[in-house]
Amino acid sequence: MKILPGKPYPLGATWDGLGVNFAIFSENATRVELCLFDTAESTKESMRIELPEYNNQVWHVYLKDIRPGQCYGYRMYGPYEPELGLRFNPNKLLADPYAKSIARDLKWNPALFGYTIGHKEKDLSFDERDSAPYAPLCAVVDESFTWGNDTRPNTPWHQTIIYEAHVRGMTIKHPEIPEHMRGTYPAVASDPIVRHLKSLGVTAIELMPIHHRVDNQNLVEAGLNNYWGYNTLSFFAPDLRYSHYKGATEAVREFKMMVRGLHAAGIEVILDVVYNHTAEGNHLGPTLSFRGIDNSGYYRAMLDKPRYYMDYTGCGNTLNMMHPRVLQMLMDSLRYWVQEMHVDGFRFDLASALARELFDVDKLSAFFDVIQQDPVISQVKLIAEPWDLGMGGYQVGNFPVLWTEWNGKYRDTVREFWRGDSGQVGQLATRLAGSSDLYAHNGRSPHASINFCTCHDGFTLKDLVSYNNKHNIANLEDNRDGESHNNSWNCGVEGVTADPDVLAVRLRQRRNFMATLMLSLGVPMISGGDEVGRTQMGNNNAYCQDNEISWTDWHLSETEHDFLSFVQRLAAIRKSHPVLQRRKFFKTQPGAGRAKDILWLRVDAKEMDVDDWKSSEMRQLAVLYDSAHTDEVDEDGNPVDGGTLLALFNAWWKDVTFLLPPHAGERYAKLLPTENKTWKLLLETTDLLGQGCWEINSEFKLAARSMALFELTEKER
C-alpha cells in the first residue's frame, strides 16, 4: 500500500472520494501505528502502518486504497510513567477520539487494561497482553447523505416544549411500531411517536446520550448495563446499539434519517452530551482511547500527584478543558453534530465541570469563550445542567448569556409546595414567574429557565407521589445509590396500593405538577413517560436498568388515558395563550402609564402584602395573568393579547374558598374590563375537564390539594 504524508487537519479519518486521511493528536507519543482490520469481527489487524508525519502535535498519513467501512484502531508508543501522568502502552489497541463510527463494541477482558490486574504495584505495572481481540474498533464513514429539503424548525425558546426521552426506553414496547424497529433511531421518528409528541405540543425532543458508550465492567458482570449512556467512549459516533441494521456505519445513516423525519414534523432534536468525563474511569480503569493516546493532555490530573485524576464528576476522571486540543475536540464534536448531523441543540451534562479553570467554576473560562464566539454553536439551543460534584459546583442561575439551565430550584420548590411544606408560597410565585431572581441580573430572559418537576435522574412523576423512599434494590448496591432527599410524598401508603382514596390523591397530585409546569413562565420539560404514568416501582436511579423498570409501557389503563388527555389539554391551553409564553419577565410593579401584568392574590382576592409573603402557614395562592396590560409584541410587531387567566393553587389538606376577582373597592378592580365578563373554568385538577362559568366577585370552592384555571371571557347572550 502506498503511504502518503497526508494532512494534520481535519483530525480523524476523512474519506475524500479517493482515499482516507488519518490524523490523530498526541503531544507526548514518540511513535504511532495505524492498525487496519479486515472486518469488525477480526481479532487481529491485517496491517500496521507507521504514521510518517508529525506536525503541530498531530500524527497523520494518507492512504489511497482505503474506503468507507474500513475498520481501524491505533497503537501509541511512548513512556509508561504513571507517576508523571504518562501511560503509553502499544499493546493496547485504541479508539480514535474523532471516529465517526464505532463498528464493534468492546468485550471486557483483563487485556484492556494498561497495567496487570492483581499486580502488587497496581497501575504502576505494565501489561504486555494484546487488547486487539477485545477492544472497540472504529470505522471510516462516508458522510454523504440526501437531506432533501430538510429544514431546521428553529422554534423560538419562548414557544418551546421539551420532551426528554431515551431512544430505546421510549420505543421498545410501543405496540404500533414494528417489532424489528423498536429501540432504534428510526423508531423515534416513526409515525406513532411523532403523533404522540405533537399531541403534547412538544417542539423538541431531548435524547439521553446517544454518543457511543461503554457498559461498565461491574455492571456487565452483574447482568446489567449502562442504560442511560452517561459513559462516553466516542464524542462523534452515534451509539451502535440503537442502529436497526447494525452495519459498521449504519448508525450514522439511521441517525440522520431520524433527524430528517423529526424535522419534517416540526420537532427539533437536542442531544444530551457528556463532555465532562469519559468511559475510561479513574487511574485503575481500562486503556481504550484517550488514556493511551495522551493521558496528560486529555485528563485533569492532580497537580502534585499526576498519577491520579481530578474527579469533579463522580465517574473517575474529568476532561482537561484547559488544554487547547481538548477544547478543539469538544468544539469539533459540537459542530459536527450541528453541521453534519443537523441536530438543533445540546444539553450539557454536569456543565459546571466543563467551566472549571484550575479548581473553581469560572464564568469567564475558555469553555464559555469559545462557544460564545463560535458562529455555529452560538446559534443553537444550549442547555446546562448547572452543577457538578466538586466544591462550589452548584451554579444554578450563574451561567452566561446564550445559556439556558435545568432549574433545580424550580423542581425543588414545586415539589415542596405540593407536598404541603410550609413557607413555600413566595418561592412558588417566583418560579411561576420565570425565576427572575436567578436569570434577570445578567440580562437573560425567562426562557433561561428549563422548568421540570421530574427528569431521568430521580423518581418518575407517578413514583414521586407514590414513594417516600427510594427502592433501588435492583441496582445491586444495597439501596445505597441514588438521591435520598427527593421531596416526595406517597400520599399515605408506600408504593402500590388499591386504596381508592390514596389513588385519588395521587392522581390529583400528578395533575397538579403537570398543570404547574405548563402554567409557569420559562421552558417546560416533560420527562418521557410521565404523561402515561410510567413507573420505575420506586427506583430513583435506574441508570443500569435496561428492562421493564425503565421502559415506557404504552398499554394504558382508562385512568392513564384520561391523564394523557389532561396533559394534552394543558399543552393546548399553553399554546393558545401567549401570556404563558412571554419573552420578557412580568412587570410586578406599576410604572408611569402602565399597570401590573401579573397579580398575586389571597383567597379573598386582595393583593398579597409583605406579611402574607412571610407567612409560614399560607398554602394557597391566586395568580392573575393580565394580558390586557402586556407590552409584548409578536414577530410582526403586533401587540400580543392572548387572554387573561386566573390560576388558583391550594396545597392545603382542606378545601378553600376563593373570591374570584376583581373585588369591589380594590385598586386593581379598574384594570380588568369586567362588564359583561365572566370567569370560564378551563380545568381543575379534581375534574378532568372542568366546566361552567363563575361570575365576577363570586366564590369558588377549591378542593384540598388541587388547582383550577379560569379565563376571563364574554358572557353568553
N, C-alpha and C positions, 0 to 999 in steps of 0.2 A: 504494500500500500504506500502510495506517495504521500509523504508527510510535508506539509507546507507550514510556514510560520503562523499564519492566521493573525487575528487582531485581539487586543485586550478588551475590546468592547464590541457588542454587549456581553456581559457575563452570562454564563450558562451555555447551553447547547442550542445553536441557532442555525436552522436549515435555510439556505438561500435559494433553493431550487436546483442547485448543482452539487452541493456538499454541505458539510456542517462545520461551523466554527465552534470550538470548545474553549471556554475561558473560565478560570477559577481564581479567586483571590486567596492568597496566603502570604502573610507578611514574613513568617518565620520558617517556612518549609525550605529545604535545601534541594529537593527533587520531587517531581510529581509524575505519576504514571496514570494514563487513561486506560481503563480496562473495558474491553468490548465483549459482550456476551451474545451468543447466537440466539437465545430465546430467554423469556422471562423465567423459565424453569431451570436454566443452566446453573450448575453448581460451581462451575469454573470458567473463568474468562477464556475466550478463544484467542485473544490478542492483548498484549500490553504495549502501549505506545508512550514513550517518554516525551513529555511536553518540552519542546525545544526552546521556547521563548519565555522571557520573564521581563515584563515591563510594568512599572508603577504598581508593584506588588501583585501583579496578575500574571499567571501562567497561561499560555494559550497555544493552540495548534489548529490547523485547518485540514480536514480530510475530505477529499473529493468523492470518494466512493461510499460515503455513509448516507443513509436515507432515513426518513421518519419511521419510527417504530424500533430503531436500533436501541438495544438495552446497554447500559453502561454504568460505571462507577469509577471511583478514584482511589489511588493509594498514595499516601503522602509520606515523604521521608523528612526526617529532621530530628532534633534532640528529644529524647524522652526524659525530661527532668520535671516531674510533677511539683517538686518544691518550688520551682520557678514558674509554674504555670504552663509548662511545655509538655504536650502529651502526644507527640507524633509516634505512630506505630504502623508501618507499611503492611503489616499482616492483616490490617483491618480495612475491608472494603467500605468506602464512604459514599454517601449520597451527595450529589451536587446540590448546594443550597438554592440554586436557581433552576432546578429541574422543573419542567412544566408538567411532567407526568411521572408518577411512581408506578412502575409496571408490576412490581411484586412487593408484597409486604414482608416484614422480617419474620423469622422463626426463632423464637428465643433459644439461645444456646450459650454456654459459657464463652465460646469463641468470640462473641460480640463485644466482650469487654477488653479494654486495652491492657488490663492487668490480669493476673491469675487469681481467680476467685478462691478464697481459702488460704492464700499465701500469707505468711506471718507478717509481711510488710504491706499487705493490702494493696492499695493503688500505687505504691512505690515500686511494686514488682512489674515486670514486663512480660506480656503474654505473646507467644510466638505462633499460636494457632491461627489458621486462615479462617476469616469470618465469611468469605465469599458464599459458601453454600447456604448461609442463613441470613445474610444482610439484605436490606431492601435494594432493588435495582431501579435505576432511572431509565427513562425512555425519551428519545428525540421526538419532538412533536411537529407536525405540520399545522401551523396556526391559521391556515386559510379556512374560511367559513362563510357561507352565504347568509348574511344578515338580512338581506332583502331591505324592506322599508322599516326596519327596527328603529323605533323612536323612544327615547327616554321619557317617561311620564313627567318628570320634573315637578312633582306635586309640591306646592308651597308648604313650608313647615306648618303653618297655622291650619292647614286643611288635612294634615297627615294623621292617619291612624295606623299604628304599627301592630303587627301580629308576630309574636316571637314563636318560632317553630323549629322542630327537629326534622330533618329530611326523612329519616326512617320512622321515627315515632309517630309523626303526623299521618303517614300514608300506609303503614304496614298492615293495618286492619280495616282499611276502608273497603266496604263491600262493592262499591261501584267502580273501583279501579281494578283492571285486570290483574289477576294474582301474580303473574310473572313480572309485572311492572312495579308492584308495591315496594316501598322502601327505597326508591331511586329518584334521581333528579327528574326524569320525565314525569314521575307520579306527582311531583309538586306542582307542575304546570298542567296537570290533567283537568278535564272539564269539571269533575265533581269538586275538586279542591278550589278551583278558580271560582265556581259558583258560590261555594261556601264563603270564601273570603269576601267576595263582592257583596254578599248578603249582610255582612257585618260592617260594611263601609270601609273595609281595610284598603289602604292605599299603598302599604309597603309591608313586605314580609321580611322579617329579620331572622335569617337562618343561623342556628347554632353552628359552631365551627365545621367548615367543610374542607379546610386545608388538611392535607393527608396527615394522619396522626399515627401514633404508636400506642398499642394497648400495653399498659404497664405489666411487667412480668408477674408481679404478685397477683394481679387480677386474673391474668390468663391461667395461672396455676390454680386459682380458686374457682375456675369455671365462669369468671366474669370478664368484662372488658371495659375500656374507657369510652362508654356510650356517648357521653356528652361531647367528647372530642377536644377537650382543652389540654392537649398533649402533642403539640405540633411537631412534625418532622420536616415538612416542606411548606414554605410560605407562598409557593407558586402553583403547586399541584392540587387539583381537586381530589378529594378522598376517593380512592378506588372502590371502596365498599359500597358507595351509592351509585355506582355505574350499573346500568342494565346489562350490557353485553360483556363487561369485564375484560375487554381487549386492552393492550398496552397503552393506547392513547384514547380509548373510547370515552373515558370520564370527561375529558376536555370538550369533546363534541357534544356530549349529552348535557353538560352544564350550560353550554351556550344555547342549546335548544330550549332548555328550561327558562333561561333568562328571556329569550326571544318570545316564548309563549306567554310569560307573565307580563312582559311589556305590552304585548298585543291586547291584554286585558286591562291595561292601565295600572298595573301593580309594579311598584319598584322592588328591587332586590337589594337588601342590606346584609352584609356579611359580618358575623361576629368573629373578630380576628384576635389571635393570641400572639402578639409580638413581644410579650414581656418575658417569656421563657421558652424553652424547647423541651423535647421529649427525652433529652439525654440525662436529666436529673442532676444530682449532686456529684461530687468527686468520685463516688463509687458507682456511678451509672455507666451504661454502655457507651461505646465509641461508635457512633452511627454516622455522623456527619461533621457538625461544627467543631466538636471537641478535637477530632483528629485532623481537621483541616487547619485550624489555627485557634487553639483553645484560648490563648491570652488575648486574642483580638476580639473574638465573638462574645466572651462572657465577662461579667463583672467579677473580678477576683478581690479577695480581701487584701488590702494594701500591705499589711505586714505578713500575711501568710497566703501567697498567691496559689498555693495548693488547693485552697478552699474557695468557695464561691460566696458572694453576697446573695442572700436569698430574700428578696422582697415579695416573693410570690407564694411561698409555701410549697413550691414544686422542685426545690433543689438548686435552681440557678436563676440568673437574671441576665437577659441580653445586655450587651455593653453599648448603650445608646450614645456614649461619649466617643466611640470610635467612628470616624467618618465612613468607613466601609460598611459598618453595620447600619448606620443611618441610611446609607445609599441603598442597601438591600431592602430596608423597610420601605423606602420611597419607591424603589423599582417595583417591589411587590404590589404596593397600592396602585401605582399607575398601570401595571399590567392588568389588574382586575377591573379597573375602570375602562381602559382603552381597548384592551383585547377581549375581555370577558363581559364588558358592558354593564357591570354592577353599578348601583346608584349610591352606595354609601357604605359606611363601616361603623360597627360598634366595637370599641377597643377594650378588650378585657384587661382588668387591673391597670387602667391607663396611668395611674399615678407612678407606677414602676417605670414607665417609659420616660417620665419627665424628671427623673432624679439625676441631678448633677452632683457628683460625689455622694452625699448621703441624703440631702433634703430634696423634697419635691420643689422644683424651680419652674415658676410660670414663664420664665424667660429662657428656658432650656432650648438647646438646639432642636429638640424634637418638635416643639411648637413653632420655632422659627422656620424650619424647612417646610412644614405643612402650610403655614401662613402665606409664604411667598410662592408656593407651587401653583402654577396656573391650572393644573388638572385637579389635584386633590382638594384644593381650597374651594372648589365649586361643587363638591358632592356633599352628601349628608354625613356629618361627623358626630358620633355619639361616644362619650366617655363613660366607662364605669369608673367613677372618680375616687377610687380608693385602691390601696394595696395592703399588704400585711406588715409593712415596715412602720417605724416611728413616724408619726405625722402624715401617714398615708391617706387619711380620710379627708378628701378635698372637695366635697360637695359644695358647689357654688363658686369654686375658685379657678375653674378653667377659663381660658381667654375667649374673646370674641371668635366667632365661627363655630364654636363647640356647643353641642347640647350635652346634657348629662342625665344618666339614670339618677332620678331624685330619690335617694334613700330616705330622706326626711319626709317626703310625701308618703311613701309606703308606711313608715312607722306611725305617722300622725293619723292617717286614715284607719289603720288597724286599731290604734289605741282609742280613737273616738268611738268607733262602732263596738268595741269591746265594753264600752261604758266607763273607761277610765276618767278620772276627774281632771279638770283644768285643761281640757283639750279644745274647747270651742275657739279660742283665739288662734291656735295653731291650725285648726281646720280651715278657718276663714282665710288665712294666709295661703294655704295650699290650694284652696278652691280658686283663689285669685291669681294663681300663676307663680307663687313663691318669689315675689319681688324682693323679699329680704335676701334672697340668695343671688338673684340674677340682674337686678336693676342697677347695681352700683357701678358696673363697668359697661353699661350701655347695651346689655343683652336684652332680648325680648322674652315674653312668656314661653315661646316655643323652646327656649333653652332647657326647660324642664320636661324631661321624659317622665310622665306620670305612670306609676304602676302600683298595683296592690300586691301582685304576685309575679314571679318570673320563674325561669327554670330552676333557679337556686333557692330551695325552700319548699314550703307547703304549696300544693295547688290550692285554688280558691275553695274547692269543696273540702279539702283537708284542713284548711285554715279555720273553718267553722265546725270541724268535727274532732279535732285533736288539741289537747293542751300540751302534749309532749310529743317529741319525735319518736318514731318507731322504725329504726334503721337496722334492725337485726339482719335483714337480708344482705346487707353490705359486708357482713362477716367481720365487723370491727367492734363487736360487743356494745353497739349503740353509742360509741364514743364520738363518732364523726357527726358532722352536721351541726348547724346552729341550734343552741339550746334556748336562746332568747328570741321567740318568734312572735310575741304579741298576739297569740292566737287564743281562741276560746271555743270549747267544744259544745257549748250551748246546753250543758248539763250532763252529758254522757260521753265518755271517751270512746271514739271510734264508731263502728257500725251499730246501729240500733233500729228497732222497729217502732219506737215510741213516737206517735204522731205529733205530739206537742213539740218534742225536740226537733223532729224533722221540719216542722213548720217554721220554727225559729231559724234553723239553719238555712232554709231556702230564702227566707226574708233577708237574712244577713248577706247571702250571696248577691241578692238583688241590690241591697244597699251599697255594697262595694262596687258593683258594676255601674250603678247609677251615679255614684260619687265620681268615679273615674271619668265617665262621659260628660259630666257637668262641670268639670274642672278646666280652667284655663291652662294651656300647655298642650303637650302631645300625649294622647293616651296610648298605652301599650297593653295589649291583651296577651296574656300568657296562653300559648296554644293549648286548646282543650278545655280551658276554664269555662268556655261558653256552652260546653256539652257535658259538664260535670265530670271531667277527668279526675280520677283519684289515684294516688300512689299509696293508699292504705296507711297513711301516716309517715311514710318515708320522706324526709325533707332534704335528702342528699342523694338522689337516685342517679348519681353520675356513672355508676357501674352497672346499671340495671337495663340491659337491652332485652326486655321481656315485657310481660303483661303489666308489670309495675309501672313502666314508663309510657307504654304505647297508648294512644288515644283509642278508646272504644267508641265506634260510630253507631253501634246498635243502641238507640236511645229509648229510654222509658218515656211514658207520657209526661212525667214531671220534667225530664230533661228537654223534651221537645218544647214544652212551654217556656222553660228557662231560656232556651236558644231564641225563641220568638221574642222574649223580653229584651235580650241583648240586641237583637236586630232592630227592635223598635227604638231602643236608646240610640243606636247608631244613626237611624233615620232622623231622629229629633236633633241630634248634634249637627248633622249635615245641613238640615233645613233652617238652622238658627245661627246666623253669623255671629251673634253675641257670644256664642260659646267657642268661636274660632277667631278671636281677636288677634291682631298683630301686636297691639300695644297693651300695656297694663291698664287696668281700670283707674279712673280718676276718683280716688276715695275722698278727696276734699273738693268742695266747690271753689270755683275761681271766678274771676271777673267775667260776667256774661255767660257763665256755664254752670251746669248743675252736676251733681254726682251721677255717675253712670252705674254705680253699684251701691246698694244699701244693705246694711246688716241690721236685722230687726229681731226684737224679742218676741215672745209669744203674744204679747199684747199689741204688736205692730208698731211699737215705739223703737226708735233707733237705739242700738246698743251704746251705752256710755262706758266710761273708764271702769267703773265699779263692776259692770256686767262682764267686761272682758277679763277682769281679775278674778271673777268668781270661780271657785274650785268646784262648785256644786252644779253649775249650769251645764246641761247636756242637750239643750235644744237651741236651734238657730234657724232663722229665716233669712234667705238671700234673695234680693230683688235685682235681677239683671235688667237694667233700664236701657233698651236700645234707642229710645226716643232722644236721648241726650248724648249719644256717642258721636265722636268726631272722626270715626274711621271711614275710609273710602275704599272702594274696590279697585281692581286693576285698571278700570277705565275712568277712575276719578269720581265715581258717583257715590253719594252717601250710602253707607250700609245701614239698612233697617231690617233687622231680622226678627222682630217681635220681642215683647217684654215678657220675661219669665220670672216666676217665683218658685223657689225651692225651699221646702220645709224639711228640717232634719230633726229627728228625735232619737237620741241614743239612750234615753232613759228606759227603765224597765216598766214604766207605767204609761198609759195613754196621756196625751197632752192636747189641749185645745188651743189652736192658734186663731188669732183675729186676722182676717185677710185684709191687707192694706188697700188703699190708704185709709187712715183713721182720721176722722174729722178733728180739725184743730191742730194737727201736727204740721210742722213746717214743710215737709216734703209732699203734703197732700196735693198741692197745686202742680207738682211736677208731672203727674200722670193725668192724661186726658181721660177722665173716668166716666164722662157722660155716655150713656148707652153702652157701657163696657161691663164685662163680666169675667170672672176667673174660670177658665176652662181647665178641668183636670186632665192632664196628658197621661199621667201614670202615677201609681203609688205602689210601693214595694210589698204591700199586703195583698194587692189585687193586680193580676197580671196586666190588665189593660188600663184600668181607671176609667171613669165615666162621669158625665154630668158637668154642670156649671154651678158656680157659687157667686153670690152677689158680693160686690164691694162692701167691706166692713162686716161681712158675715163671719160666723165661726166655723172652723173646720177641725174636727176631732181626728188627730193623727195617732195611729196605734203605736204602742210601745215598740221600740227598736225598728223604726221604719222611716221612710221619707216619702214625700209627694212632690210632684212638679206640676205647676199651673202655667197657662199662657193667658195674657190679657187679650181678650177678643171682643168683637162686636156682639151685642145681644141679638138673638134671632128675633125678627119682627113677624 
